[in-house]
Amino acid sequence: MTAPSALPAPHDTPLDLGGRTALVTGAAGGIGRACVVRLAAAGAKVRAVDRDAEGLEALAAAAADLGGSVEPHVLDLTDLDAAEDAAAGTDVLVNNAGLQLVRPIEEFPPDVFHTVLTVMLEAPFRLIRGALPHMYGQGWGRVVNISSVHGLRASAYKSAYVAAKHGLEGLSKTTALEGAPHGVTSNCVNPGYVRTALVEKQIADQARAHGIPEERVVAEVLLQDSALKRLIEPEEVAQAVAYLCGPQASFVTGTSLILDGGWTAH
């Protein structure tokens, strides 16, 4: 009987993305910025995509100081053709860009609903569509979609965001099924509330929607269902993205990596 080949221990297989090109959307701040820094530190050449030109330049300068390679790419993801073109030649794709508005459905502006779905669901589809031919051609690729606990659970007053994230979960699973024969994995990372500008901007809207003071929003609304009573840091999410790009996760595809502090344990 032939013994199975020995697999390297996790500590023997650090993330090495040397020679790989990664693309991260929403890269100028928050989770996106942390992902750019982490992937660049692993040796990837990172295309940092955002509409914030100043934020991208600051990110590129900071990454250069750390020895990473970051290529700023100013792009509004509502330009879907440009988004698809930007993904050509990508080995690692991180769909992160997002926006949020907290309103009851009957007060939710239809144009904002359309924009949220465009940026957070249709643009990821177009980016994946642009990236897959190169990934398939080389027999390797990693698609990581920054979803949310709201890709698995709903909250009131977030119809567009919840709809987009639920759709992203389905898109990610479909990508996993189609990509598997070609060496491409696709997964979601599902954080709870992350310490980002996007979350901070929600506080006033949440206070108004729930009729409570802003100082009560974090404890009574944002973290009400979380067993761990703190916000998750962007760097923690970036480490989860790095794990999904590494050799230890080569058999992980079509799933959701939940970082919600116990929210979905209820």
C-alpha positions as CSV (number, residue, x, y, z in Angstrom):
1,M,0.0,0.0,0.0
2,T,1.4,3.3,-1.0
3,A,1.6,5.9,1.7
4,P,-0.1,9.2,0.9
5,S,2.3,12.0,0.1
6,A,3.1,14.2,3.1
7,L,1.5,17.6,3.1
8,P,3.5,20.5,4.4
9,A,2.6,21.8,7.8
10,P,0.8,25.2,7.8
11,H,3.8,27.0,9.2
12,D,5.9,25.7,6.3
13,T,3.6,27.2,3.7
14,P,3.5,31.0,4.1
15,L,1.5,33.0,1.6
16,D,3.7,33.7,-1.4
17,L,2.0,35.6,-4.3
18,G,5.3,36.5,-6.0
19,G,4.6,36.8,-9.8
20,R,0.9,37.1,-9.2
21,T,-1.3,40.1,-10.0
22,A,-4.2,40.9,-7.6
23,L,-7.0,43.3,-8.0
24,V,-8.8,44.8,-5.1
25,T,-11.9,47.1,-5.4
26,G,-12.8,49.7,-2.9
27,A,-9.0,49.9,-2.2
28,A,-8.5,53.4,-0.9
29,G,-9.7,52.7,2.6
30,G,-11.1,50.2,5.2
31,I,-11.1,46.5,4.3
32,G,-9.9,47.2,0.7
33,R,-6.9,49.1,1.9
34,A,-6.0,46.4,4.4
35,C,-6.3,43.7,1.7
36,V,-4.0,45.6,-0.7
37,V,-1.4,45.9,2.0
38,R,-1.6,42.3,3.0
39,L,-1.5,40.9,-0.6
40,A,1.4,43.3,-1.5
41,A,3.3,42.1,1.5
42,A,2.9,38.5,0.1
43,G,4.6,39.6,-3.1
44,A,1.7,40.3,-5.3
45,K,1.5,43.2,-7.7
46,V,-1.8,44.8,-6.7
47,R,-4.1,46.8,-8.8
48,A,-5.8,49.1,-6.3
49,V,-9.2,50.1,-7.8
50,D,-11.2,53.0,-6.3
51,R,-12.7,56.3,-7.4
52,D,-10.8,58.1,-4.7
53,A,-7.6,59.2,-6.5
54,E,-6.0,60.9,-3.5
55,G,-6.7,57.8,-1.3
56,L,-5.1,55.5,-3.9
57,E,-2.0,57.7,-4.2
58,A,-1.6,57.7,-0.4
59,L,-2.0,53.9,-0.4
60,A,0.5,53.4,-3.1
61,A,3.1,55.5,-1.2
62,A,2.5,53.7,2.0
63,A,2.8,50.3,0.3
64,A,6.0,51.4,-1.4
65,D,7.4,52.2,2.1
66,L,6.6,48.7,3.1
67,G,8.2,47.2,0.0
68,G,5.0,46.3,-1.7
69,S,4.0,46.9,-5.4
70,V,0.7,48.8,-5.8
71,E,-0.7,50.2,-9.0
72,P,-3.4,52.8,-8.4
73,H,-6.3,52.5,-10.8
74,V,-9.0,55.2,-10.6
75,L,-12.3,53.8,-11.6
76,D,-16.0,54.3,-10.9
77,L,-17.4,50.8,-10.8
78,T,-20.7,52.0,-12.3
79,D,-18.7,52.0,-15.6
80,L,-19.2,48.3,-16.0
81,D,-17.3,47.9,-19.3
82,A,-14.2,49.6,-17.7
83,A,-14.5,47.3,-14.7
84,E,-14.5,44.2,-16.8
85,D,-11.5,45.5,-18.8
86,A,-9.6,46.3,-15.6
87,A,-9.8,42.7,-14.4
88,A,-8.0,41.2,-17.5
89,G,-4.9,39.3,-16.5
90,T,-5.8,39.1,-12.8
91,D,-4.7,36.1,-10.8
92,V,-6.4,37.1,-7.5
93,L,-9.6,39.1,-7.5
94,V,-11.0,40.7,-4.3
95,N,-14.5,42.2,-4.8
96,N,-14.8,44.6,-1.9
97,A,-16.3,47.9,-3.0
98,G,-19.5,48.8,-1.3
99,L,-21.9,51.5,-0.2
100,Q,-24.7,51.8,2.3
101,L,-27.9,53.7,2.9
102,V,-30.2,53.0,5.9
103,R,-33.8,53.8,5.1
104,P,-37.2,52.0,5.3
105,I,-38.2,50.4,2.0
106,E,-41.0,52.9,1.4
107,E,-38.5,55.8,1.8
108,F,-35.6,54.1,0.0
109,P,-34.6,56.1,-3.2
110,P,-34.9,53.8,-6.2
111,D,-31.9,55.4,-7.8
112,V,-29.7,54.6,-4.8
113,F,-31.1,51.0,-4.8
114,H,-30.0,50.7,-8.4
115,T,-26.6,52.1,-7.7
116,V,-26.0,49.8,-4.8
117,L,-26.9,46.7,-6.9
118,T,-24.7,48.0,-9.7
119,V,-21.6,48.5,-7.6
120,M,-22.0,45.6,-5.3
121,L,-23.4,42.8,-7.5
122,E,-23.3,43.7,-11.2
123,A,-19.7,45.1,-11.1
124,P,-18.4,42.0,-9.3
125,F,-20.0,39.9,-12.0
126,R,-18.3,41.9,-14.7
127,L,-14.9,41.8,-12.8
128,I,-15.2,38.0,-12.5
129,R,-16.1,37.8,-16.1
130,G,-13.0,39.8,-17.1
131,A,-10.7,37.8,-14.8
132,L,-11.7,34.3,-15.6
133,P,-10.2,33.8,-19.1
134,H,-6.7,34.5,-17.7
135,M,-7.3,32.3,-14.6
136,Y,-8.7,29.5,-16.7
137,G,-5.8,29.7,-19.2
138,Q,-3.2,29.2,-16.5
139,G,-5.2,26.7,-14.4
140,W,-5.1,28.8,-11.2
141,G,-7.1,31.7,-9.8
142,R,-8.6,33.0,-6.6
143,V,-11.8,35.0,-6.4
144,V,-12.6,36.4,-2.9
145,N,-15.9,38.3,-2.5
146,I,-16.2,40.5,0.6
147,S,-19.7,39.7,1.5
148,S,-21.1,40.3,5.0
149,V,-23.1,38.8,7.7
150,H,-25.9,40.5,5.8
151,G,-25.2,38.1,2.9
152,L,-26.6,35.4,5.3
153,R,-29.0,37.4,7.5
154,A,-31.2,40.4,6.9
155,S,-31.6,43.6,9.0
156,A,-34.3,46.1,8.7
157,Y,-33.8,49.3,6.7
158,K,-31.0,47.9,4.5
159,S,-32.9,46.5,1.6
160,A,-30.4,47.3,-1.1
161,Y,-27.3,46.2,0.8
162,V,-28.9,43.0,2.0
163,A,-30.2,42.2,-1.5
164,A,-26.8,42.9,-3.0
165,K,-24.9,40.7,-0.5
166,H,-27.3,37.8,-0.9
167,G,-26.9,38.0,-4.6
168,L,-23.1,38.1,-4.2
169,E,-23.3,34.9,-2.3
170,G,-25.0,33.2,-5.2
171,L,-22.7,34.6,-7.7
172,S,-19.7,33.4,-5.7
173,K,-21.1,29.9,-5.5
174,T,-21.8,29.7,-9.2
175,T,-18.2,30.9,-9.9
176,A,-16.9,28.2,-7.6
177,L,-18.8,25.5,-9.5
178,E,-17.8,26.7,-12.9
179,G,-14.2,27.5,-11.9
180,A,-13.4,24.2,-10.1
181,P,-12.3,22.3,-13.2
182,H,-10.0,25.1,-14.1
183,G,-8.2,25.4,-10.8
184,V,-10.1,28.5,-9.7
185,T,-11.7,28.8,-6.3
186,S,-14.4,31.4,-5.3
187,N,-15.4,32.2,-1.7
188,C,-17.0,34.8,0.4
189,V,-15.7,36.4,3.5
190,N,-18.5,37.5,5.8
191,P,-17.6,39.9,8.5
192,G,-19.9,41.5,11.0
193,Y,-19.5,45.2,11.6
194,V,-16.0,46.3,10.7
195,R,-14.3,49.5,12.0
196,T,-14.6,51.4,8.7
197,A,-15.8,54.8,7.5
198,L,-18.8,52.9,5.9
199,V,-19.9,51.7,9.4
200,E,-19.2,55.1,11.0
201,K,-21.4,56.8,8.5
202,Q,-24.3,54.5,9.3
203,I,-24.6,55.5,12.9
204,A,-26.6,58.7,12.4
205,D,-28.9,56.9,9.9
206,Q,-29.4,54.0,12.3
207,A,-30.2,56.4,15.1
208,R,-32.8,58.2,13.0
209,A,-34.3,54.9,11.7
210,H,-34.6,53.3,15.2
211,G,-35.4,56.5,17.1
212,I,-32.5,56.3,19.5
213,P,-29.5,58.5,20.3
214,E,-26.4,57.9,18.3
215,E,-24.3,56.8,21.3
216,R,-26.7,53.8,21.8
217,V,-26.5,52.6,18.2
218,V,-23.3,50.6,18.4
219,A,-24.3,48.6,21.5
220,E,-28.0,48.3,20.9
221,V,-28.2,48.0,17.1
222,L,-24.9,47.1,15.4
223,L,-23.6,44.7,18.1
224,Q,-27.0,43.5,19.5
225,D,-26.7,40.1,18.0
226,S,-23.0,39.7,18.3
227,A,-21.6,37.5,21.1
228,L,-18.3,39.4,20.9
229,K,-19.1,43.1,21.7
230,R,-16.5,44.8,19.5
231,L,-16.1,45.9,15.9
232,I,-13.8,43.7,13.8
233,E,-10.7,45.4,12.4
234,P,-10.0,45.6,8.7
235,E,-6.7,43.8,9.1
236,E,-8.6,40.8,10.5
237,V,-10.7,40.6,7.4
238,A,-7.6,40.9,5.2
239,Q,-6.0,37.9,7.0
240,A,-9.1,35.9,6.1
241,V,-8.7,36.9,2.4
242,A,-5.0,36.0,2.6
243,Y,-5.9,32.5,3.9
244,L,-8.3,31.9,1.0
245,C,-5.5,32.7,-1.4
246,G,-3.0,30.4,0.2
247,P,-2.1,26.8,-0.3
248,Q,-3.9,25.7,2.9
249,A,-7.2,26.7,1.4
250,S,-6.8,25.0,-2.0
251,F,-9.8,22.7,-1.2
252,V,-12.0,25.6,0.1
253,T,-14.4,26.8,-2.5
254,G,-18.1,27.7,-2.9
255,T,-18.4,28.6,0.8
256,S,-18.6,31.6,3.2
257,L,-16.0,32.3,5.8
258,I,-17.9,33.9,8.6
259,L,-16.2,36.5,10.9
260,D,-19.3,37.7,12.8
261,G,-18.4,37.4,16.4
262,G,-21.1,34.8,16.9
263,W,-24.0,36.7,15.3
264,T,-25.2,33.7,13.2
265,A,-24.8,31.3,16.1
266,H,-28.3,32.4,17.3
